């Protein structure tokens, strides 16, 4: 994965679904590399359409990642294939915030995320 110089700023908000803070561990693997290992990151926010993570790997717009995560109130691992839509380097240290769009996710996983967000919004 190589950093894309065109991904230095967070784009204009285009989300269709609400998101909630999601400070939970997330694992990801680059699907465009056959020998890619899983890397750890931390979620920042999560919604039914995608999520934002904090990670140490530079990525390019369009990279495909397999994401694995646990929802706080679920006993199953949520799996999703995502597409990198933006990445911004953090001001201190060699870390990045990366915006991911879900492109393949099981309906029950999307429903679990939607329910979790709705419960958090209503609370």
VEXVO-219223 format. One record per residue (C-alpha): x negated, y negated, z. Coordinates in steps of 0.1 Angstrom, whole numbers, padded with zeros to 4 digits, always signed. Example, Ala and Ser with C-alpha at 12.3 -4.5 7.8 and 13.67 -1.06 7.14 Angstrom:
residues 2
-0123+0045+0078;-0137+0011+0071;
***
This chain:
residues 123
+0000+0000+0000;-0014-0034-0010;-0001-0067+0001;+0018-0087-0025;+0007-0124-0025;+0043-0133-0034;+0056-0119-0001;+0042-0145+0023;+0074-0162+0033;+0107-0149+0046;+0134-0153+0020;+0167-0171+0023;+0192-0151+0044;+0212-0127+0022;+0225-0101+0046;+0260-0088+0042;+0262-0071+0075;+0254-0084+0110;+0223-0073+0127;+0212-0069+0163;+0179-0070+0181;+0164-0035+0179;+0132-0033+0198;+0127+0004+0195;+0100+0027+0180;+0103+0034+0143;+0082+0058+0122;+0076+0053+0085;+0059+0070+0056;+0051+0056+0021;+0071+0077-0004;+0050+0065-0033;+0020+0083-0020;+0021+0121-0019;-0004+0123+0010;+0010+0095+0031;+0011+0101+0069;+0038+0088+0093;+0028+0055+0110;+0044+0040+0141;+0060+0006+0142;+0085-0013+0162;+0119-0023+0151;+0129-0060+0154;+0165-0060+0142;+0189-0035+0127;+0221-0035+0107;+0240-0012+0084;+0222-0026+0053;+0187-0026+0066;+0162-0036+0092;+0131-0056+0101;+0100-0039+0115;+0067-0051+0129;+0038-0031+0115;+0001-0033+0107;+0002-0021+0071;+0004-0046+0042;+0031-0036+0018;+0043-0047-0016;+0078-0057-0026;+0096-0026-0039;+0075+0000-0019;+0097+0029-0008;+0095+0041+0028;+0111+0070+0047;+0122+0056+0081;+0128+0077+0112;+0143+0062+0143;+0165+0069+0173;+0195+0047+0181;+0197+0039+0218;+0230+0057+0223;+0225+0086+0199;+0209+0120+0203;+0201+0124+0166;+0173+0110+0145;+0184+0085+0119;+0167+0090+0086;+0168+0065+0057;+0149+0057+0025;+0142+0020+0023;+0129-0006-0001;+0105-0034+0011;+0123-0067+0002;+0099-0091+0019;+0068-0091+0042;+0053-0119+0062;+0020-0119+0080;+0022-0128+0117;+0003-0159+0128;-0018-0141+0154;-0035-0108+0147;-0034-0085+0117;+0003-0076+0119;+0033-0081+0096;+0070-0084+0098;+0087-0065+0070;+0122-0066+0058;+0136-0033+0046;+0168-0025+0027;+0184+0009+0031;+0188+0025-0003;+0195+0061+0008;+0211+0069+0041;+0236+0095+0052;+0271+0081+0057;+0271+0094+0093;+0238+0076+0100;+0252+0043+0085;+0283+0047+0105;+0262+0053+0137;+0243+0021+0130;+0275+0001+0122;+0291+0013+0154;+0260+0005+0175;+0260-0031+0160;+0297-0036+0165;+0295-0025+0202;+0266-0049+0206;+0283-0078+0189;+0315-0073+0210;+0296-0070+0243;
***
